[in-house]
Amino acid sequence: MNQVKIAVIGAGLSGATVSAALTKAGYSVRIFEKSRGMGGRMATRRSSGFEFDHGAQYFTVKSEVFQKKVEDWVGKGLAAPWEARMATLEEGRLLLKPQRLVRFVGVPRMNSIVREMLEGLEVELNTRIDRVVRAEESWKLVSENRKSGDSFDVLILAIPPAQARELLGPVANSFSGKLDTVMDACWAVMAAFDAPLDLAFDAAFVNGSALSWTARDSSKPARRDRESWVLHGSREWSREKVETDPEFVLRELLDEFFRQTGIKAAVPSWSSAHRWLYAQAAEPLMEGCLWDPEIRLGLCGDWCRGSRVEGAFLSGKDLAGRITED
């Protein structure tokens, strides 16, 4: 076992990827996650017998490296193609789209992939790191519940840049403003219905609207056969309404959904709105990751490599490579 101790803050896909790779290489890795579950925006909400992938909706493949990983996930039953009936909506006009891209989803839910990657690793959930201190060539983490007071040789932040900048304080200056990358918010609405909605599509991109995306989540493979929908607010609308009351967001986006689809409004049997404060980089970096070998500090995330699920995976893989090579 390599005696180098590594702390990873963030248990999303990028944090899981770098943690799994470094653990396999023999390093001692400990992961800290402020939420009660793993996955980051590859998230699933479960309530009243319904399930919703309310963050990342699916992922596609561009690189050979990611292709091999996805094939591995599919082979393990952790991912499967989503053969959705795709469409575009604009001011009530529906255009069905041929399925050119292969879209994959986690099975039986989006966070299944990250949970499997972190299986057997040391993960502390519900642990918010309030402060990191660089002293005597090591990193010390301070948390609100004081669970983590150990020192680490390497610190990895797999979190949005604004959160990383706040956590690091003046140390962030070593990355020459790259942590100033802006990530836009996204409002997500989850709505369950007692009966299937009479719509000729399973997922649609929405143009010129408060909505940008709508999907019948229950159409995804290995999901429960109960009518469940996820609606995403557009980047502009979500930015404007970022501090708005969730109940208002819920009403507005549901009304817009029925207006755009043209079907009679139905009352959900269960519904909720969730705000992703850091959903997508406005201008993502294309550097793969950030690494300062002098102070042994690394950052990774989809914002480092294109704001996609594939980018999150490649960023974590890139950072693990930089650390093991250094």
C-alpha positions, 0 to 999 in steps of 0.5 A, a space after each residue: 500500500 502506498 503511504 501517500 494519503 489522499 483526500 477527495 472532496 465530492 462524490 460525483 462521477 468525477 470524484 468517484 473516477 479519480 478515487 477509484 483510479 488512485 485506490 487501484 494504484 495503491 494510494 490511501 484515499 478517503 472521500 468526503 461528501 456533503 450530501 446524504 448520497 453519492 452521484 452528484 448531478 447523476 442523481 435520483 430522487 425517490 418518493 411515494 413510489 416514484 423515481 426521478 433522474 432529476 439531474 443528468 438525464 442521459 450520456 453519450 459517447 465521443 471518445 474511445 476511452 469513454 466508449 470502453 468504460 461505457 461498454 464495461 458498465 453495460 456489461 455489468 448491468 449498470 447502464 443501458 441504451 435509452 431508446 426514447 422517442 425524441 422530439 423538439 417542441 417550440 410554441 406548441 409545434 411538435 417535431 419528432 426526431 429520428 434517433 441518431 445518437 445512442 443515449 445511455 442511462 444508469 440502471 436501475 437509476 443514474 446514480 447506480 454507476 457512481 455507487 458501484 465505482 465507490 463500493 468498498 472505498 472509504 466514503 464519509 457522507 453528510 460531511 461538509 468540509 468547511 475549511 482546508 488548511 495547508 501547513 507543513 507540506 500537508 492538508 488538514 480538513 476541518 468539517 462542521 461535525 469534526 469527523 475529519 481532522 486528519 492530515 493528507 498529503 494530497 487534496 482533490 476537489 471534485 466540486 464546482 469551481 465557485 465552491 472550490 474557490 471559497 474553500 481554498 481562499 488565497 490558495 485558489 490564486 495558484 490557478 490564475 483565475 481558472 476557478 472563476 469559471 461560471 456555472 449556471 443554475 438549473 431548476 428541475 421539476 419532478 412530476 408523477 401522474 396516476 395515468 400516462 400522459 397522451 404524448 407521442 414522445 418520451 423526451 423533447 428539447 424545448 426551444 424559446 421557452 422557460 423550459 429547455 427539456 422534458 422527459 418521461 423518466 419512466 420510459 428509461 430501461 429498468 424503471 418502475 412502470 409509473 408515469 413520471 416526468 422531469 422538466 428542466 428550466 432553460 438556462 436563461 429562465 433558471 438564472 433569472 429565477 435562481 432565488 425564486 420560491 420552489 413552489 412558484 417554479 413548480 407551478 410555472 414550469 408545469 403550466 409551461 409544459 402543458 402549454 407547450 405540449 398542448 394537452 389538457 393539464 393534469 394534476 400530479 399525484 406527487 411533484 417537487 422542484 429542485 434547484 441545481 445551483 451549479 448545473 453547467 459551465 457557461 464557458 467550460 475549460 478544456 484542460 481536463 483537470 487542474 493540478 499544482 504539484 508544488 502544493 499537491 492540489 488537484 481539481 476535476 469535474 465536468 466544468 474542466 472538460 466540457 460540461 458533460 457526463 463524459 467530461 466528468 469521467 475524463 477529468 477524473 481520469 486525467 487527474 489520477 494520471 497526473 498524480 500517479 505520474 508526478 
